[in-house]
Amino acid sequence: MKQCIYNLDNDSLYADTSFVQESIPFRNVDPKIKKLLGFEFEPQAIFSSVRDSSCNFKHDANKWIAEKYSFRTSNLVISEELLCLSLDWNLGEGVHLATQFKDPLTGCLEEEARNLYLVFLYRHKKTWKGANALMKLKEFIKHLEMMPGCSVENVYLRATGIEEHNWGHLDKLEYIPSKKATSDRLLKIYRKVLGTRDSKILDDDGLPYQQAKFEPLFPKIESF
């Protein structure tokens, strides 16, 4: 898995780049000592308060999205060494979408909002009301396409069945699992609903990232 070091103190003034710091007891302590103390690491999902477009934003694209959707910043602590920072968008009726602006080549978060990575689309156990998550995602992408001066050039995701991987940390998001969401089935659905195609960049499983159909009406014009 590609890993980058994130500094949670950077950009703390912005709603879309400030994250709640994790707290891990006995972090970096000798494993033998932790075992004697009876400590065992548990994944964490740490959310900020709900935020909207009235806040200060680093990325104009996130501000535009927040005109329609509220969000929380999410710090998903996978292990003592690995965490995933994302924005958790509330798409309505219990459907949520975690996103990052991430360079698909390096796996690091971007300073410029060019590549939007759709990390995880899920239905929340406590709030889902039967809505079609994929239709909600399609509406989300359509909203971004309407952004004036849109800086986003690429929207991509993985066609990866969660139940085929050892990703127990995602349980902390309280998502509703589906046995039907296999990698093969997701690939077919994404191609049909989102118009995805294989990109030239491979994911952690050695499979092509899926590039969603994305046609902004008013793309950003670079100045020289």
N, C-alpha and C positions, 0 to 999 in steps of 0.2 A: 504494500500500500504506500502511495506517495504521501510524504509527510512534510509539512512546513511549520515553522515556529511562528506563532501568532502573539503579538504583543497587545494585551488587552488594555494597556494604558494609552495606546495611540488612538487619536480621533475620538476621545472620550466626550467631546462636545456635541457629537452628531448622533442622532437617534438610530441611524442605520449602521453605525460602526462601533457602538459602545455596548459591551457585553458584561454580564454579571460574572465576576470572578469565581471560579470553583474553589472549594475547600476540601482538601484531601488530607485527613489525619495521617501522620507518620510518613508523609511523602518523602521518597528517596532514603528512607531508613532501611537498614539491612534487613532483608527478608526473614532471616532467622529471628531477629528481635521482634518483628511484626508477628511472626508465628507464635512466639512466646506470649505476646500481649493479646493474642486472639483476634488480631485485626485482619480482615479480608476486604480487599477493594470491592466497591459496588459502583457500577456506572451511575451517572447522574444526568438529569436534564434540568438545566437552570434557565429560567425565563425571566426576562425583564417585565415591567408593567406593560400594559397595552399602549401602543403608540399610533399616531395618525399623521396626516399631512401638515398639521399645525407645528410640528417639531422642526428643528434644524437638521438638514440632511447633507451628507457628503456627496451622495450620488443623486443627480437629478432624476434618473430613471426610478429610483426607489421612491422619491417624493411623488412622482407621477402615479406610480402604482398605489401609493398610500392615499391618493385622492379617492380611490374606490374601495380599497381594502385596508383594514387595520392589521397590525402585526405586533409581534414581540420579538426581541432578539433572543436567540437560543444558543446556549452553550451546552452541547451534548458531550459529556466527558466519557470517553470510551474506555480509556485506561489511564494509568498515572502519567503516561507519556503522550497520549493521543487524544485530541479533542476535535470536535467539529463545530465551527461557528457558522450560524446561518440566520436568516430572517424567517420567522414562522408566520406566514400570511394566513389570515382567516378568510377563506373563500366563500364562507356562508354555509349555513345548514350543517355544520359539523365537519366540513371538508377543510383540510389544512394543506399548505404547500410550503416546504422549506426550500429556500433558494440561497445561492451565493453568486457573486461575481468572481469567477475562478478561471484562471488560465488552464485550459485542458492539457497543455503540454507539460507545464511545471507542477500542476496541482496546487498552486498557491493562489491566495486571494489577490484580486487585481486592484491596482490603484485607479485604473480607468474602467468604467463600466461598459465593457465590450462583449464579454462572453457570460451569458446568464446560464448558470447551471441549476437545473431543477433537481434538487437533492432527493426529495422524498415527498410524494403525494400520498396523503392518508386520510382516513375517516376516523374521527375521534370517538372513542367508546361512549363518552358521556353526553356528547352533543350532536352526533350524526342523526339526521332526520330523513334518511332515505335518498338524499340527493346523489346524482350521478357525478362521481368525482372527476371523471375525464371531461365531461361537459363543462364543469366548473373550471378545470385547467384550460380548456380551449377558450373560454371567456376571458380568463386571465391573460393569455397570450394576445388575444384580439385587443384587449385594452392597452397593452403595451405597444402594439402596432400603431395605435392612434396617437402616440406621444409626439408632440411637436419637437423637432430637433433631437430625435431619438439617437442616443449614442450606442445602443445595443446593436450588435451586428450578427450575433449568433446565439441561438437558444438550443441547449443540448441536454441530454439526459442519458441514463442507462436503462436498458431493458433487462432488468435483473430481478428475478423472483427472490423475495426476502427469505422465504422458508427454505430456500436452497442454500442459504448461507448461515453461518454462525454469528448472527447479528443480534444477540440478545439485548444489547444496549438500546435498541429501538423500542423495546417494551416500555421504556421510561416515557415515551411519547403517548402511551395509552392508545395506540392505534388498533383498529379492527383488522385482524389478519384474514387472508383469503387463500384457501388452498388452490383456487383457480388461477391465482396470479403467478404462474410459472414464467420463466424467462421466454420460452417459445411463444406463449400466448400473449405476453406483454408486447413482444416485438410485433406480432401481427396487429394488435390493437393500436399501438402507437403509429404504425404505418398507415393504418386506415383512418384513424381519428385525427392525428396530429400531422400526418403527411411526412413522417420522419424518413430519413435515409442514412445509410452508413457514412460516418465520417472517416477520415484517414487516421484518426487518433484512436488508440486502443485504451480501454479501461483496465482496471486492476485484474480482471479475469482474462485479459488478452483479446477481448471482443471490441468491435468498433463502438464508440459512443454513437448514439442516435442524435442526429441533427434535425430538429423540428422545423417544419415550414414556418418561416418568419419573414414577413414582408412589411416593414414599417412604411407607413404612408408618407412620413415627413422625416427622413433620416438626417442625422447631423451632417452638416457640410463643414469639412475641415478647412481652417484658414491657413494661409501660407505666409 
